[in-house]
Amino acid sequence: MLDDARPVVVTGSDGTVIAQNKSARRMLGPGTGKYCWDVVGKMEKSKKLPCRQGCVMKLLASDVDTQETQFKQAGKQRDISCRAMNGVVVCMFSSEGHEPSKMWPSLSTREQEILRMLADGETTSSTADRLDVCESTIRTHVERIRSKLCVNTRAAAVAEGFRLGFLE
């Protein structure tokens, strides 16, 4: 599901690309093992990119968790949003018309509560009992969480929840 989404590049703490989705590979070419600023920073026909040698380390060391920048690529307005989390930086691109702040998944308060309960090992039944709702309501919330986080399983939702900072 994520591969049909916006281009995403994940870098390690040293700035090397450790993962990228299909959209990013189509846009940037293969980048795994290369420095992010060499992959993203060298996009053809792009102006005003924030990418500089060491930019990943600077973002990880700063008090800011997200850097959002608008740039032009082949005459089109685009955005890049780089978010520091758990020792890595995730960079997501959007095209014209998308707000950078809308690029990251958002979970409702109830969805976050249910995600925390999943992380604690609660079942659908026990979660429904604790929240005094029907099991079908919990299943619906779990499906929405999985959809928003672009994952297929509850375990993957919990892992993604930790990675994105919804869980600590």
C-alpha positions as CSV (number, residue, x, y, z in Angstrom):
1,M,0.0,0.0,0.0
2,L,2.8,2.4,0.9
3,D,4.5,1.9,-2.5
4,D,1.6,3.6,-4.3
5,A,1.9,6.5,-1.9
6,R,4.1,9.5,-1.8
7,P,7.9,8.9,-2.2
8,V,9.5,8.1,1.2
9,V,13.2,7.8,2.0
10,V,14.5,6.6,5.4
11,T,18.0,7.4,6.5
12,G,20.1,6.1,9.4
13,S,21.8,8.4,12.0
14,D,24.9,8.7,9.8
15,G,22.8,10.0,6.8
16,T,22.9,6.8,4.7
17,V,19.6,5.8,3.0
18,I,18.5,2.5,4.7
19,A,15.1,2.2,2.9
20,Q,13.0,3.8,0.2
21,N,9.6,2.9,-1.3
22,K,8.9,2.2,-4.9
23,S,7.7,5.8,-5.5
24,A,11.0,7.1,-4.1
25,R,13.0,4.7,-6.3
26,R,11.1,5.9,-9.4
27,M,11.7,9.6,-8.5
28,L,15.3,9.4,-7.2
29,G,16.7,6.1,-8.5
30,P,18.2,3.5,-6.2
31,G,19.6,5.1,-3.1
32,T,20.1,2.4,-0.4
33,G,23.6,2.7,1.1
34,K,24.2,6.2,-0.4
35,Y,24.1,9.4,1.6
36,C,20.7,11.0,1.6
37,W,22.0,14.4,0.5
38,D,23.7,12.7,-2.5
39,V,20.4,11.0,-3.5
40,V,17.8,13.6,-2.7
41,G,20.1,16.6,-3.1
42,K,21.0,15.7,-6.6
43,M,17.4,15.5,-8.0
44,E,17.4,16.6,-11.6
45,K,15.9,20.0,-12.4
46,S,15.3,20.8,-8.7
47,K,15.8,24.2,-7.0
48,K,15.9,25.2,-3.3
49,L,16.4,21.7,-1.9
50,P,17.4,21.8,1.8
51,C,19.7,18.8,1.4
52,R,23.3,19.5,2.4
53,Q,26.1,17.2,3.7
54,G,25.4,16.4,7.3
55,C,21.8,17.7,7.2
56,V,20.5,14.4,8.7
57,M,22.8,14.6,11.7
58,K,21.9,18.2,12.3
59,L,18.2,17.4,12.3
60,L,18.7,14.5,14.7
61,A,20.8,16.7,17.0
62,S,18.4,19.7,17.0
63,D,15.3,20.3,19.1
64,V,13.2,20.4,16.0
65,D,11.6,17.1,15.0
66,T,10.4,18.0,11.6
67,Q,11.8,20.1,8.8
68,E,9.4,21.1,6.0
69,T,10.7,22.8,2.8
70,Q,9.1,23.8,-0.4
71,F,11.2,23.4,-3.6
72,K,10.7,23.3,-7.3
73,Q,11.3,20.3,-9.5
74,A,10.9,20.6,-13.3
75,G,8.8,23.7,-12.7
76,K,6.4,22.1,-10.3
77,Q,6.0,23.1,-6.6
78,R,6.8,20.2,-4.3
79,D,7.3,19.8,-0.6
80,I,9.7,17.6,1.4
81,S,9.1,16.9,5.0
82,C,11.9,15.3,7.0
83,R,11.0,13.9,10.4
84,A,13.5,12.8,13.0
85,M,12.3,9.8,15.1
86,N,14.0,7.1,17.0
87,G,17.4,7.8,15.6
88,V,16.4,7.8,12.0
89,V,15.1,10.5,9.6
90,V,12.1,9.8,7.4
91,C,11.7,12.1,4.4
92,M,8.4,12.2,2.6
93,F,7.7,14.1,-0.6
94,S,4.4,15.7,-1.7
95,S,3.4,17.1,-5.0
96,E,1.6,20.4,-5.7
97,G,-1.5,20.9,-3.7
98,H,-0.6,18.8,-0.7
99,E,0.2,20.5,2.6
100,P,3.4,19.1,4.2
101,S,1.7,18.9,7.7
102,K,-1.0,16.6,6.2
103,M,1.6,14.1,4.9
104,W,2.1,12.3,8.2
105,P,-0.6,9.9,9.4
106,S,-2.8,11.2,12.2
107,L,-4.7,9.0,14.6
108,S,-7.7,10.1,16.5
109,T,-7.5,10.2,20.3
110,R,-9.6,6.9,20.5
111,E,-7.4,5.3,17.8
112,Q,-4.3,6.2,19.8
113,E,-5.9,4.8,23.0
114,I,-6.6,1.5,21.2
115,L,-3.2,1.4,19.7
116,R,-1.7,1.7,23.2
117,M,-3.9,-1.1,24.3
118,L,-2.8,-3.3,21.4
119,A,0.8,-2.5,22.4
120,D,0.0,-3.7,25.9
121,G,-1.2,-7.0,24.5
122,E,-4.9,-6.5,24.9
123,T,-7.2,-8.5,22.7
124,T,-10.2,-7.2,20.8
125,S,-12.5,-8.7,23.5
126,S,-10.5,-7.3,26.5
127,T,-10.2,-3.8,24.8
128,A,-14.0,-3.8,24.1
129,D,-14.7,-4.7,27.8
130,R,-12.3,-2.0,29.1
131,L,-13.8,0.7,26.9
132,D,-17.4,-0.5,27.3
133,V,-18.0,-0.8,23.5
134,C,-18.8,-3.6,21.1
135,E,-16.0,-5.8,19.7
136,S,-17.0,-4.7,16.2
137,T,-16.3,-1.1,17.2
138,I,-12.8,-2.1,18.2
139,R,-12.3,-4.1,15.0
140,T,-13.3,-1.0,13.0
141,H,-10.9,1.2,14.9
142,V,-8.1,-1.4,14.3
143,E,-8.8,-1.5,10.6
144,R,-8.7,2.3,10.4
145,I,-5.4,2.3,12.3
146,R,-3.9,-0.3,10.0
147,S,-5.1,1.7,7.0
148,K,-3.8,5.0,8.2
149,L,-0.4,3.5,9.1
150,C,-0.2,1.5,5.8
151,V,0.3,-1.9,7.6
152,N,-1.3,-5.3,7.3
153,T,-1.2,-6.7,10.9
154,R,-1.8,-5.5,14.4
155,A,1.8,-6.2,15.3
156,A,3.0,-4.1,12.4
157,A,0.6,-1.3,13.5
158,V,2.2,-1.4,17.0
159,A,5.7,-1.3,15.4
160,E,4.7,1.6,13.2
161,G,3.1,3.3,16.2
162,F,6.5,3.2,18.0
163,R,8.4,4.3,14.9
164,L,6.1,7.3,14.3
165,G,6.0,8.4,18.0
166,F,2.4,7.4,18.8
167,L,3.8,5.0,21.4
168,E,6.7,5.3,23.8
